[in-house]
Amino acid sequence: MRLDVQGLTHVGMKRNHNEDNFLVLPDERLFVVADGMGGHSSGEIASKIAVDELAEFFKMTGKDQDATWPYKMDKTRNYDENRLATGIKLANVRIYERASSEQKFRGMGTTIVSVHFNQAYAYVAHVGDSRVYFQRGAVLKQITEDHSLLNDYLKAKKLTPEEIEAFPHKNVIVRALGMKDTVQVDVTRVEPQDGDVFLLCSDGLSGMVPDPAISDVLGKQKDLTAACAQLIDLANANGGNDNVTCVLARWHLH
């Protein structure tokens, strides 16, 4: 298998600094987007710790399969799933420790979405409301489920489109890194087909650009750099209320 990858981030139209971070680590076939939160630029520190810690853990375990892990293996998950979840749990503790140790970082946190590919599967792990999609042919599918108050409401009771539009706490997330010393990480396994394109993005993209428009870009634009730029331009043209980050990975069988 072979991967083509591109990533791009933009501050958006309303913010004065970028609290998103992303990671492209081709050697480990690991790709990450993190969307930080917290005042006084502590959000960008939280998201940076998240991507750095996960990268560090993957580099260490990639070199040394017998390296000691900070957490026990979850018997319900395979090695790759455990590796992703453990790296994210480690990042959570680092952010929580930093937030607890300095007053100015109190309350900082971050979302995280990550995709790790092996020869047969794409492993998707996430916390928060950043998303992973994949496009197969002309069809876009969301793999992750938002850990948000809005999504909890949607699951509990069906809301009309008008009620969704008027929902007052759209940006409230119910799970993030750095909030507590432990975190629950969702892990999903996808079996990719030749030509599938995986999109990792912050809600600055998914919140501003409807899925059909995302699908349209991914279906028509084969150049991943241009596709990233087009998606970010669309988010900004639609208001650009938040930082916008997009990582695209195309999976080839040969």
Buried (B, 14 or more C-beta within 10 A) or exposed (E): EEBBBBBBBBBBBEBEEBBBBBBBBEEBBBBBBBBBBBEEBBBBBBBBBBBBBBBBBBBEBBEEEEEEBEEEBEEEBBEBBBBBBBBBBBBBBBBBBBBEEEEEBEBBBBBBBBBBBEEEBBBBBBBBBBBBBBBBEEEBEBBBEBBBBBBEBBEEEEBEEEEEEEBEEBBEBBBBBBBEEEBEBBBBBBEBEEEBBBBBBBBBBBBBBEEEBBBBBBBEBEEBEEBBBBBBBBBBEBEBBBBBBBBBBBBEEE
